[in-house]
């Protein structure tokens, strides 16, 4: 079972990174078409994240602090790396300081942290 749990946590992290990146990109763009695209992408990843969260541990029980810290650290690192990649490709208006704010709201919504 621990191997499945670790895999679920990694899948959860990947989807959380996707949500955070798309929320930050949504704030950076002004075109409605792109904002709608980023919003839809983040909603899909959020729903998938909720399913993984429920499989890892029942929502009534909190995750162990070690898991919470691991998830938060990994998501912050990977989201920043992804957004830095977008910046290097010419994206403008990306506010890296939003990463932690978006992640904190997301973790609260999923009852992770």
N, C-alpha and C positions, 0 to 999 in steps of 0.2 A: 504493500500500500504506500509506503513512503516514496517510492519511485513515481507512482502516479501523482501523488501530492506535489512533489517537486516539479513535475511536468506541468501540472495545472497552474502552479504558481508562476512558472515561466510564461505560459500562455496568457495568464492574467496580466503579467507585466507588459508583454507585447501589446496587448489591446489597450492597456492604460496609457502606454507611450503614444499610441495612435490617437487616442482621445485628446491627450494633452497637446500634441503637435497640431492637430486639426483645430482645436479651440484657439490656440495662439495664432495660427495662420488666419483663422476666421476674423480675428480682431485686426489683423494687419492689412487685409484687402478691403477695397472700397467697392468693387464690382459685386452687384447682387448675385450674379450667376455663380461666381466663385465662392461667395459667402454661403450660399445655399448648398453648394457641393461639399464644402468643408463641414457644414452643419450636419448634413446627411451622413457623411463618413464618420463623424464623431458619435452620432446617435447609434449607428450600427455597432461600432466598437464598444460603446457603453453597454448595450444590451448583451453582447457576448461576454463582456467583463462581469456583468451581474451573474450570468450563468456559471462562469468559472468560480466566482466568489462563493456561490451557494454550494458548489461541489467540494470546495476546499474545506469549508467549515460552516456549520449552520449559522444563519444570520443572528440568532440569539446569542451565540457565543463569539467573543472577540478572538481575533487571531493572536497568536503569541507575539510578544514585543519584538522578538528576533525576526520573525517573518515580516512584521510591519516595517521595521527599519530597513530590512533587505529590499522590500518592495519599493519603499519610498526612495531609497538611495539609487537603486537601479533605474527606476523610471526617470528620476531627475537627470541622471547621467545620459541615458539614451535619448531622452527628449531634447536635451541641450545639444547633443551631437547631431541629431537629425535637423534641428533648426539652424545650427551653424552651417550644415551642408546646404540648406536652402539659401541662406545668406550668401554663401560662396558662389551660388549659381545666379545671384543677382536679385533675389527677393529683397524688397525694402519694407521698412515699417514693422519689422518683426521685433517685438519687445520680449527679450529673454527673461526679464524680471517677472513676467506673467506666469512662467512655468510653475513656480512653487505655489502661487496663489490658486491656479487652476487645479493643480494636483491635490492641494489640501481640501478644496471643495469636493473633488472627485472621491477622495478617500473617505470623507465624511458621508457622502451619499451612499457609498458602498459599505459603510460600517466597517472599514478596515482600520482606520487610525483614529 
